[in-house]
């Protein structure tokens, strides 16, 4: 499993992020505090507190391509 922090500031960011992760055949989650949602679920994403960074959890080993595509959403 590989993780990173992402920031989704606007509804357009959520839509673009969701579109990118939906193309992936593997399981991808987003967590905020004790909540974990499917990153391919736009309703799930909007149920999180998006005022602060959330953690992206890619549940597969070869996630380099996905992380490169999501680079604009990553935060340190």
N, C-alpha and C positions, 0 to 999 in steps of 0.2 A: 504494500500500500504506500502511496506517495501523497503528501499533503502540501498545501501552501495556503496563504491568506489571500483573499480576493475582496475587492470593494466594488459593490454594485450601487452606484450613486443615483441613477435615474431609471425610469421604466424602460427607456431605450437600452440601457446597459443590461438590464435583466433579460430583455428580449434577445439581444445579440448574444449574450452569454448562453442562454437556454438553447438557442439555435445551434451554437457550436457544440455544446455537450450532447445534444440530441443526436448528432451525427455519429457519435462514438457507440460502438457495440457493447462496451463494458459498463459495469455499474459505477456510477459517480454520485457522490453525496456531498451535501453542504451541511455544515454544522455551525450552530451558534449557541454557545452555552451547553445546555443539556439536550438541545433539540437537534435531530438529524433528519434531513429530508432528501428525497431523490432530486438531484440537480436537473434531471430531465423534466421535472414537474414545475411548470411556471407558477401554479398555485402554491406549491410547496415552498418555492423560493420567496414568494411574496408573504408567506406566513412567518418568515424569519425577521429579526430586527436588523434591517439593512442600514441603520444609521452608523454602524461600525463594521469593520471587516469580519467576514465569515470564513470558515475553513473549508477549502475544497479537498475532498478525499477521493482519490482515484484508486479504485480497488483492483488494479492490475499493474504488472511490473513495467511494461513498455509504454509509459505515459508521456514520453518526451515530445511527441508530435502534438498531443493535446495541450500540454503545458506551454509549448511555443505559440500555439494559436490563441491561448488565453493570456498571453503576456501583458496585454494592455489593462487587464483587470487586476493583476498582481500588485500586492503592497508588501513592503518590507516587514 
